[in-house]
Amino acid sequence: MTAYLHADTVSAWLADGQEIALLDVREHGQYGEGHPFLAVNLPYSRLEIEAPALLPRLDARLVLLDDGDGVAELAAAALAVQGYGNLHLLQDGAPGWQAAGHTLFKGVNVPSKTFGELVEHHAGTPQVSAETLRAWQAEGRVHVLLDGRTLAEHRKQTIPGAIPVPNGELALRIGALLSGPDEPVVVHCAGRTRSIIGAQTLRDLGLPNPVYALENGTQGWQLAGFALERGSTREVPARPSAVLSGQVRARALASAYGVPGLDVTQAQAWLDDATRTTYVLDVRTDSEFAAATLPGARHAPGGQLVQATDHYIAVRHARVLLLDDDGIRAPLAAAWLRRLGFESAVVEDGIHAALRVPHRQAARLPVAPGEWQAGDLRAQALPRILDARGSLAYRRAHPAGAVWTTRSRAAQALQGESSVLLLAPDAAVAALLAATLKALGATVQGWTTWAAWQASGLPCAASPGVPDDRAAIDTLFFVHDRHDGNLDAARAYLAWETALIGQCSAQELAQFRLGPAHGVALA
């Protein structure tokens, strides 16, 4: 029987130095409205799909939480079927955590964003205001402006003229962008964290140039009354052919933060240790990973690994082996992970190392019902349709008469019907929802996609207010439109981010190991 734990017990476990994953199995919107500091979102709607990557060791200590509504019990049963055996439940879920005097944090990627604020305070990362940068541009002052976010984010909107160089690529590619040591370098993101981490990366490496984080990123730029550039077609600069000096600096910095370089024998020993969770992450770009990697490694671009660590690593105090093919990107990412509180190491020979990564437990998904194509939809009498896509997609357009649902709300969606057809983003989501509905006594006739429905020519409808914001539990509405021109939302977001440190307990802040300040590592 899965044990229920009081919030104070879970809090003590989070500080005992042993491996633990605190899993919030609510949907993304519920999670973002308030969760424990170290909780990782693993929504029940996608639980078995995402668990193998986030939880590679079946006997890792897991604590599940919900809204005190029974979803955690369902999730624990589902994880037990997958082979996980060390399962516990937070008594009364998130409300129980708060009732015990612990803080629930709004937003996402909270530990990484809190860490960014701490880095700025600790290292004194210089900032430049939007007004100052705009003045530099107007007067033609020579400087290098870098966008440290993903290429997709850069394409959507960026500071005019910025060069896309995701944070994980900065150290590898910065040399080719500089004309001299006096040229200022400015790193920007959408808000604060990646601007700070990107700028501090270059400072920690001993770049002689003046380096600045753009204060408040693209949101600060808009708040200052300046227009963003949209639809940039600029590409990430090519990687240089000579990287020796960068390797020396990266290794020195990693060493300063206690990051070991492991040979194949040492790294294999980590992987073969069944008592520890070990993640194997390739920190290179999307295209590089797609072209070749170490079999069994997962992709985690270095910049995003620091910005959104909880998307890749769910188990606190786990080990993390990082791979690259240049000797620069993995050491830098490992140094940041060490400061974030993880036992990270760099594998010598990177993606070319002769390592045997244990086969990850594959998700044991139920068999999906038959997929209906456009012709099937036209040819048959249709039962009630349950739409399991995102709630915002449903609002925009859905089959006429369809009801929006997600796995944890399956019983409510049936509304007395015993036969249904599912509309889902993929077969895996359809399979999980179908199994849940069958357990409730429903007959699932099949599943289909939105593309098939559109191709069928059958009636569609839009419902801008349905489901309402409260019912759309998969969507986080907290300052969600801050990048779409809502300046009040941008102000609220920036105020939230700068206030994170003050919300944290001493125990929560103790997760981080800031180490030497700027200049110490390479002095």
Stockholm file with secondary structure:
# STOCKHOLM 1.0

chainA/1-523         MTAYLHADTVSAWLADGQEIALLDVREHGQYGEGHPFLAVNLPYSRLEIEAPALLPRLDARLVLLDDGDGVAELAAAALAVQGYGNLHLLQDGAPGWQAAGHTLFKGVNVPSKTFGELVEHHAGTPQVSAETLRAWQAEGRVHVLLDGRTLAEHRKQTIPGAIPVPNGELALRIGALLSGPDEPVVVHCAGRTRSIIGAQTLRDLGLPNPVYALENGTQGWQLAGFALERGSTREVPARPSAVLSGQVRARALASAYGVPGLDVTQAQAWLDDATRTTYVLDVRTDSEFAAATLPGARHAPGGQLVQATDHYIAVRHARVLLLDDDGIRAPLAAAWLRRLGFESAVVEDGIHAALRVPHRQAARLPVAPGEWQAGDLRAQALPRILDARGSLAYRRAHPAGAVWTTRSRAAQALQGESSVLLLAPDAAVAALLAATLKALGATVQGWTTWAAWQASGLPCAASPGVPDDRAAIDTLFFVHDRHDGNLDAARAYLAWETALIGQCSAQELAQFRLGPAHGVALA
#=GR chainA/1-523 SS CCEEECHHHHHHHHTSSSCBEEEECSCHHHHHHSBCTTCEECCGGGHHHHHHHHCCCTTSCEEEECSSSSHHHHHHHHHHHHTCCCEEEETTHHHHHHHTTCCCBCSSSHHHHHHHHHHHHHHTCCEECHHHHHHHHHHTCCCEEEECSCHHHHHHCBSTTCEECCGGGHHHHGGGGCSCTTSCEEEECSSSHHHHHHHHHHHHTTCSSCEEEETTHHHHHHHTTCCCBCSCCCCCCCCCSCCHHHHHHHHHHHHHTTCCEECHHHHHHHHHCTTSCEEEEECSCHHHHHHCCCTTCEECCHHHHHHTGGGTCCSBTCEEEEECSSSSHHHHHHHHHHHHTCEEEEETTGGGSCCCCCCCCCCCCCCCCCBCCHHHHHHSCCCEEEECSCHHHHHHCEETTCEECCGGGHHHHHTTCSEEEEECSSHHHHHHHHHHHHHTTCEEEEEECHHHHHHHTCCEECCTTSSCTTTCTTSCCTTTTTTTTCHHHHHHHHHHHHTHHHHCCHHHHTTCCCCSCTTTTTC
#=GC SS_cons         CCEEECHHHHHHHHTSSSCBEEEECSCHHHHHHSBCTTCEECCGGGHHHHHHHHCCCTTSCEEEECSSSSHHHHHHHHHHHHTCCCEEEETTHHHHHHHTTCCCBCSSSHHHHHHHHHHHHHHTCCEECHHHHHHHHHHTCCCEEEECSCHHHHHHCBSTTCEECCGGGHHHHGGGGCSCTTSCEEEECSSSHHHHHHHHHHHHTTCSSCEEEETTHHHHHHHTTCCCBCSCCCCCCCCCSCCHHHHHHHHHHHHHTTCCEECHHHHHHHHHCTTSCEEEEECSCHHHHHHCCCTTCEECCHHHHHHTGGGTCCSBTCEEEEECSSSSHHHHHHHHHHHHTCEEEEETTGGGSCCCCCCCCCCCCCCCCCBCCHHHHHHSCCCEEEECSCHHHHHHCEETTCEECCGGGHHHHHTTCSEEEEECSSHHHHHHHHHHHHHTTCEEEEEECHHHHHHHTCCEECCTTSSCTTTCTTSCCTTTTTTTTCHHHHHHHHHHHHTHHHHCCHHHHTTCCCCSCTTTTTC
//
